[in-house]
C-alpha cells in the first residue's frame, strides 16, 4: 500500500485469476458512532457504459497490511451512499454540481 500524507493512496490486490489489480483509494472515513473505518476505492477503469466501479469496505488503519472487510449493515451502506453522493458532486471531471 502506498501512503500520501499518512493516508493510503493506492494498493494492489490479486484477483481470482491471479492477476494483480491496482486500486486507487478515493476516500477513507471513520464513523463516529461506532469507531469503524471505511474505505472507498476503484481501479478507475470505465465499463462498457463509461461508468467507473467504486468498491467499499471496512478496514483497520492501524495495520499496514489491513484486511479488507465486507460492509454488513444497511446503516453502513446508507453512510457510504451519502459519502459517494458528496464525492460525485465534487467530481473534478464534471465540475461542481
Secondary structure, 3 states (H helix, E strand, C coil): CEEECCEEEEEEEECCCCCEEEEEEEEEEECCCCCCEEEEEECCCECCCCCECCEEEEECCCCCCCCCECCCCHHHHHHHHHHHHHHHHCCCCCCCC
